[in-house]
Amino acid sequence: MHPPCDSIHNYVLFGNCPYCGQSLGGHRFNDSGSRKWNTARMTGDLEHGSELAARTALNIYMDFAREFSVDSALELLRKARSAGWHSIDNKVCQAICRLSSRFQAEDIDELELTLRDNMSDTTSLIVVLWVLFMNDSINSIHERRNRLITRIITEIPDHDIRELPLITPSMNDTEFWQECLSLWVAQVRVWRNNPAVLGNAAQFASFCDYNTSAEWFLQCKRVDPTNPAWPHQLGLLYLREQNRRGVPTDHEVLSAMAISELEQALSLSKHADDKPAVEIDLMTALFDNRRFAEARSHANSLIRECHINPDPWQRGLSVFNSNTILGLMSLAEGDAAKAKDHLLASVTPPDEQIYYFFPPRVFEMLLAKKLLKNGEFASVRSFLILCSKASDPDSSIFSKWIREIDQGLTPDLGSHLYKDSSG
């Protein structure tokens, strides 16, 4: 699905409309044989326009990113990131990642020049972090990445960097982990009542120090008690710790703590674009802990209310995860036909106006794997076809799995996110 052509035509200075082919601006193509986009108008709509105009401009950039210069792309994404429309946040992150893929290790010198005097240029910072992250196996790059992570913690500890894994050390670099944690401890001493610093510190510590992370998230709740982000993150921390520990009594205590925090986060989530992510995590926690009636109630609520959310990504996640949970419970109840219906519904937009984009990593395959085990190859094949239509067009994994089914093989659908709690 693409925006209406009359919207797209506003953004073409000259060249042809990529969808209807209409010649615009008096020229079908410019001298170099390519379209010329009105980037000034696009940045204006991202900065001052309506939510629909901002989303349209960003969608056009995503569809035709290679037709924009790097400087134009960076300016567009700076405006998109600061626009304040939650419905485009996920797509902005995808767009920055896609822009980063245009650079190689040899481009890092030039990219880092943009940060020498201005670490607050978050968009350029994230592009640099992505390129460093992708080339971290090169020793010299690894050292530069570590230096930049140190600068971020010491110079801009309160900065909004949503792509947190980019500023975490390599998992085997234990000495640097401890160095970074010590830097965060020092920042928290200074900024004890600053929720932005506390939240960044707690997120970082969640990868390496459960007790410190929990302490800092609890402090976030004390200084910023109406923000649903803190009980949400604390609930997820408890769930990860529950999965890590092997003692059943610890599981019961931590699961109860996690569900309590997630319920509090849901009660604090007043906006349609914040609520689904919390409710999905709460539904999953309830399902994983075999509280099926409550999980079913939240799944039905997410499906019923998904059209309210302006973010197509969140709408898609609501539909996908809810139907997956409902399908797993149907299968546990012996209703394979209903489970198959939920499998297909999980990647079928319930309204023709609802569309979404998934990278393959978000597809939960447990229901499909269980149905494959029951011999439901045709239904799983149809499901994989729908997955391929809703995912990154550069991904070939779904085509591979479909070919394997066609060859009479049972594809390995990979790891899954949920516990096998349905029996």
Helices and strands as residue ranges (DSSP letters): H 5-9, E 12-16, E 23-24, E 36-37, H 39-48, H 51-63, G 65-67, H 70-82, G 86-88, H 89-100, G 105-107, H 108-113, H 122-134, H 139-155, G 164-167, H 174-190, H 195-205, H 210-223, H 229-244, H 248-268, H 275-288, H 292-305, G 306-308, H 312-332, H 336-345, G 360-362, H 366-373, H 377-390, H 397-406
